[in-house]
Amino acid sequence: MTRDVLTADVIVIGAGIAGASMAARLAGKARVLLLEMEAQAGYHATGRSAANFEPTYGPPVIRALTRASGAFFRDPPEAFAAVPLLSPRGVLMLGDADDGALAEEYVGLGYRACAFAEAKQRYPLLREGVAAHHLIDDTTTDVDVEALHRGFLGRHRWAGGTLLCKAAVTLGERRGGVWHVQTSAGDCQAPVIVNAAGAWADGVAKACGVAALGLTPKRRSACIVAGPPGVDLRDWPQVSNLKETFYAKPMGGKLMISPSDAVPSEPHDAFADDMALAEAIDQYQQVFDHEVTRIESSWGGLRTFTPDGNPVIGFDVVAQGFFWCAGQGGYGIQTAPALGAVAAALLQHKPVPDEIANFGVTAAELAPARFAPGPPTPDRGR
Ligand SMILES: Cc1cc2nc3c(=O)[nH]c(=O)nc-3n(C[C@H](O)[C@H](O)[C@H](O)COP(=O)(O)OP(=O)(O)OC[C@H]3O[C@@H](n4cnc5c(N)ncnc54)[C@H](O)[C@@H]3O)c2cc1C
């Protein structure tokens, strides 16, 4: 039996943090249908992150969006989440003798140089003489990603929005000013569709007859290992190195280690590169007095980048009613509150909200036009 065609004002494709945060911000202003190909929202990149809110990390646009998200993280709307969204973490960054220029750059970003004794006090397993530079960032916190994602999905649902899982979009066609979208769960229609499909965003565009923007999913691996016997490392900082060849952070009473890999990949259900993990663990053990005997679990995820590394938020230059919300790279969690608000505003043909524009965020630096220059259609998005 086929079901009726579902209609909405806006169809959002992808219920990861990008689609969910945007749908939540549109809630109550438009009828939003959120389509997710998996049985569960958050199955891909969103459920596989390192859960950092790191205001010192990423290119300038990302740092601005992260800082602009801070107020939401610290003081979310009433009943958004039952737990605090942020909890203290900090970062201890280590550098080799030839990392002087990088160390200076990090100080410019807000890190502070410290002596070995302080670094050791922060991360007691640190070996003496293994690093020439010790830097501390106290602005980085952990994010409760599940609470954040659930909060956004809850807002969307509470305002009458619909989330349809196991609904993979396979085709989209614009006829008579309306997008007709075929999914594995039936057909849907709306005048506007949002492409928030993460690693699959270019593929979704092609399925809708829209030119791809050249997004690149990049695999990152991570694993969980036990801390040294009898050591409680839950309150210790994340540790990393200036050359970005590994990082480790306490997670759920254990330690997450990642090789900071960024290997271009096809969109897929990503898994860890065991060799890269082994190398990261080896590097970690050279710097810290901690013998890792076993990987308890591992995972991989895809961080998807645009050609210039900044997210792409806005209406397509050519295809009417086709809105991009993709390319969040390795920063989609920490920027979600601001990006969701910017995306919802731009979709409604409003300017970047003042409280975000005040951090220097502009629509132009997020616009799809920077990858697909061409004559804009006068009524795009309507
Ligand atoms: C190991 C790792 C560590 C990271 N650490 C951090 C961090 O500390 N801080 C931070 O801010 N970010 C971090 N990130 C990045 C962050 O996870 C991503 O930027 C963010 O999750 C991207 O969200 P998204 O919604 O765009 O993508 P996704 O979560 O992948 O969501 C896209 C969704 O679209 C769905 N979809 C795709 N195609 C279709 C279709 N045809 N029809 C219907 N649905 C479709 C997918 O099933 C998926 O659920 C990390 C990522 C990884 C992998």
The ligand as an SDF file (V2000), in Angstrom:
LIG
                    3D

 53 58  0  0  0  0  0  0  0  0999 V2000
   36.2050   11.4670   14.7120 C   0  0  0  0  0  0  0  0  0  0  0  0
   35.4980   12.8020   14.5920 C   0  0  0  0  0  0  0  0  0  0  0  0
   35.7020   13.7680   15.5660 C   0  0  0  0  0  0  0  0  0  0  0  0
   35.0220   14.9850   15.4970 C   0  0  0  0  0  0  0  0  0  0  0  0
   35.1460   15.8510   16.5460 N   0  0  0  0  0  0  0  0  0  0  0  0
   34.4410   17.0070   16.5320 C   0  0  0  0  0  0  0  0  0  0  0  0
   34.4960   17.8810   17.6410 C   0  0  0  0  0  0  0  0  0  0  0  0
   35.1550   17.5990   18.6400 O   0  0  0  0  0  0  0  0  0  0  0  0
   33.7790   19.0390   17.5930 N   0  0  0  0  0  0  0  0  0  0  0  0
   33.0190   19.3890   16.5020 C   0  0  0  0  0  0  0  0  0  0  0  0
   32.4080   20.4550   16.4890 O   0  0  0  0  0  0  0  0  0  0  0  0
   32.9380   18.5350   15.4310 N   0  0  0  0  0  0  0  0  0  0  0  0
   33.6180   17.3670   15.4300 C   0  0  0  0  0  0  0  0  0  0  0  0
   33.5340   16.5120   14.3680 N   0  0  0  0  0  0  0  0  0  0  0  0
   32.7680   16.9380   13.1830 C   0  0  0  0  0  0  0  0  0  0  0  0
   31.2810   16.7830   13.3860 C   0  0  0  0  0  0  0  0  0  0  0  0
   30.9880   15.4860   13.8590 O   0  0  0  0  0  0  0  0  0  0  0  0
   30.5990   17.0440   12.0270 C   0  0  0  0  0  0  0  0  0  0  0  0
   30.9960   18.3200   11.5300 O   0  0  0  0  0  0  0  0  0  0  0  0
   29.0810   17.0740   12.1610 C   0  0  0  0  0  0  0  0  0  0  0  0
   28.6070   15.9520   12.8560 O   0  0  0  0  0  0  0  0  0  0  0  0
   28.4540   17.1280   10.7630 C   0  0  0  0  0  0  0  0  0  0  0  0
   27.0510   17.0680   10.9350 O   0  0  0  0  0  0  0  0  0  0  0  0
   26.1000   16.8040    9.7000 P   0  0  0  0  0  0  0  0  0  0  0  0
   24.7240   16.8490   10.2080 O   0  0  0  0  0  0  0  0  0  0  0  0
   26.5020   17.7140    8.5900 O   0  0  0  0  0  0  0  0  0  0  0  0
   26.5050   15.3350    9.1790 O   0  0  0  0  0  0  0  0  0  0  0  0
   25.9370   13.9080    9.6340 P   0  0  0  0  0  0  0  0  0  0  0  0
   25.9020   13.7840   11.1000 O   0  0  0  0  0  0  0  0  0  0  0  0
   26.7240   12.9070    8.8860 O   0  0  0  0  0  0  0  0  0  0  0  0
   24.4490   13.9630    9.1420 O   0  0  0  0  0  0  0  0  0  0  0  0
   24.0850   13.8800    7.7780 C   0  0  0  0  0  0  0  0  0  0  0  0
   22.8860   12.9750    7.7230 C   0  0  0  0  0  0  0  0  0  0  0  0
   22.3570   12.9610    6.4050 O   0  0  0  0  0  0  0  0  0  0  0  0
   21.8120   11.6860    6.2000 C   0  0  0  0  0  0  0  0  0  0  0  0
   21.6750   11.4620    4.7540 N   0  0  0  0  0  0  0  0  0  0  0  0
   22.6560   11.3770    3.8440 C   0  0  0  0  0  0  0  0  0  0  0  0
   22.1530   11.1520    2.6110 N   0  0  0  0  0  0  0  0  0  0  0  0
   20.8110   11.1090    2.7480 C   0  0  0  0  0  0  0  0  0  0  0  0
   19.7460   10.9030    1.8470 C   0  0  0  0  0  0  0  0  0  0  0  0
   19.9620   10.6980    0.5450 N   0  0  0  0  0  0  0  0  0  0  0  0
   18.4800   10.9130    2.3240 N   0  0  0  0  0  0  0  0  0  0  0  0
   18.2330   11.1220    3.6420 C   0  0  0  0  0  0  0  0  0  0  0  0
   19.2310   11.3240    4.5550 N   0  0  0  0  0  0  0  0  0  0  0  0
   20.5000   11.3220    4.1180 C   0  0  0  0  0  0  0  0  0  0  0  0
   22.8260   10.7630    6.8420 C   0  0  0  0  0  0  0  0  0  0  0  0
   22.2890    9.4910    7.1420 O   0  0  0  0  0  0  0  0  0  0  0  0
   23.2240   11.5540    8.0840 C   0  0  0  0  0  0  0  0  0  0  0  0
   22.4910   11.1650    9.2300 O   0  0  0  0  0  0  0  0  0  0  0  0
   34.1650   15.2720   14.4080 C   0  0  0  0  0  0  0  0  0  0  0  0
   33.9640   14.3010   13.4340 C   0  0  0  0  0  0  0  0  0  0  0  0
   34.6040   13.0760   13.5180 C   0  0  0  0  0  0  0  0  0  0  0  0
   34.3350   12.0420   12.4770 C   0  0  0  0  0  0  0  0  0  0  0  0
  1  2  1  0
  2  3  1  0
  2 52  2  0
  3  4  2  0
  4  5  1  0
  4 50  1  0
  5  6  2  0
  6  7  1  0
  6 13  1  0
  7  8  2  0
  7  9  1  0
  9 10  1  0
 10 11  2  0
 10 12  1  0
 12 13  2  0
 13 14  1  0
 14 15  1  0
 14 50  1  0
 15 16  1  0
 16 17  1  0
 16 18  1  0
 18 19  1  0
 18 20  1  0
 20 21  1  0
 20 22  1  0
 22 23  1  0
 23 24  1  0
 24 25  2  0
 24 26  1  0
 24 27  1  0
 27 28  1  0
 28 29  2  0
 28 30  1  0
 28 31  1  0
 31 32  1  0
 32 33  1  0
 33 34  1  0
 33 48  1  0
 34 35  1  0
 35 36  1  0
 35 46  1  0
 36 37  1  0
 36 45  1  0
 37 38  2  0
 38 39  1  0
 39 40  1  0
 39 45  2  0
 40 41  1  0
 40 42  2  0
 42 43  1  0
 43 44  2  0
 44 45  1  0
 46 47  1  0
 46 48  1  0
 48 49  1  0
 50 51  2  0
 51 52  1  0
 52 53  1  0
M  END
$$$$
